[in-house]
Amino acid sequence: MTPRRYSRVLSAVAGLLAVFCCPALVGASDAVPRTSLDLSHDWRFRQAAGLSGVESGAFDDSQWTGVELPHTWNRIGNEGTERSPLTNDVQGVGWYRLRFRTPPASTMRHYFLQFDGVGAIADVWLNGHYLGKHAGAFSRFRFDASVAIKPSGENLLVVKADNSRPQPGSTTEHVIPLSGDFFVFGGIYRGVTLIATDPVHAEMLDYGGPGLYAAATIDSKSAAVRVSAKLVNDGSRPRTVLVETRIESESKVIVASKSTRVSISPARPVLVAHTLKVDSPRLWQGMKDPYLYKLLMTVRSTQGLDLDQVAQPLGLRSLKFDPDKGFFLNGEHLYLKGASMHQDRPEKGWAISRADQAQDFDLLRDMGGNAVRLAHYQHDQYSYELADALGVVVWAEIPLVNKVSFDSSSASPDLAANARQQLTELIRQNYNHPSIAVWSIANEIDLTATLTKGPSEPSVLLKSLDLLAKQEDPSRFTTLADCCEAGIAPRPEAAGTAIAGIAPRDAIVGITDTVGYNRYFGWYTGKIDDFGAMLDEAHRRHPALPIAVSEYGAGAALTQHTDDPAGGPINPHGRPHPEEFQNWYHEASWNALRGRGFLWAAFIWNMFDFSSDSRLVPVSLARP
């Protein structure tokens, strides 16, 4: 990446970091009235089940381990054929305790605790008061801490993190994902922040969202930006405030603004809607020109005092999917090519840094990628910010993976509710990122049923999630990743027939606006020459459905080699994985992909190795 490109990235992201990611408390007299205190340091930790009284100030944690955030207690994944003795793949309960002081504020403050990610269930106490539970390892969540906090003096924050393996009767039996070949790390593996606001502020408890949302309609001469701001009065009396929304250029020139006088009663949220016009807009053009405006909402008292401010990215662009011609950005065809990406690193697991995330995107761009599938769950906010600033188009996804129940039939009401919660969190927290093109509601949701030849009834839940995504965000498209559509067979001569021995199941391809196919011809099954024929058959079967390849690939090891890359022995479920075969595989796959203009994207599986505690799947149960 050139120095100029780095400069653009830093400039585009700087405004976001100022609001939500400050390393220290910002004074009440500063330009940003909302203040943030980073709570990453000086935690005490113990991995243990069966403890009681941990939330009490009298509990003795002097023998616990001192840790810094981000942190996970799990350590899994190493080189070689045997696990390292340092491996920790224990899934269960870990406890965290932090003592911190709240710096004095010059005005009355309202306090919120923000957690950017806890695997997988979090229970939170502050000064002995139970603040609540959050189920889901990947999304940001907040608790109102005002009743429990000590504005002066020492506070005790206690977090119970639980990443128990999902199974009937477990604490995670209704929390997605129920399965997957990736390991769910336990712990507070992203940051924690104490945020202080005026009693009148943007909604903080909107599924972890910013409380400020924008969508644009663009024509050849202008853009109409529809802005919605959710405001709350947590005070004891009605307040009248001025609400300004404005759009600033990268050089901080105000290009549009509007103000409204609003009266807000306690406990009665108010929605403020503005439409801002941007003349001759500079569009967000992907990697060609990832131009970002900044959207700001400022709440002021009638005396002109700033009470709260929220900043969000604003990229003006239009998206289109055509079933015959693929993807269009701002009316121009753009073939999306890239890779799927998990969020873990060797030794660190999920407790990665911003530098790690930035390096991942640098490598993606170095290999020629202009798109990324952030699989199989919501990633850290910084990854979406990087995608915005670099012009990388994003497939965003929730962790509904492999199955919707343990017997692969219909989802329970509790699991369906959790899936809806995690989808709502994904969309509201990332609504304003222009890089995101599709919301994915599932990955290989009938894989387990296919392997076991059991029943599968995911369509009710999937239809519900598709409708929810459209209600939350009518401006984007929905998708899912399919593994096992009956009739889209490994070999062209089997096209149109059911896969032998598999029970009838719900048809899921076609529920969403678009679809991605996960196919591994020449690796798990079939021959590499089957790839193109399968894609043509899918296009004939679904002529009105935009189609992508959401996964394809083959394993490789730098230490394993062959003199016969196209025909040497390979074993996808064990050894060998010769490096030369993978090189040949990608060249042959590209020949099948590049001549089919109806494809809107192709994502290699996977950008990097990732940690897994999965047991090897018997060859007889290989993917169909």
Summary of the structure (lengths in Angstrom):
residues: 624
radius of gyration: 24.9
end to end distance: 40.9
largest distance: 78.8
contacts: 2121
relative contact order: 0.11
helix: 19%
strand: 32%
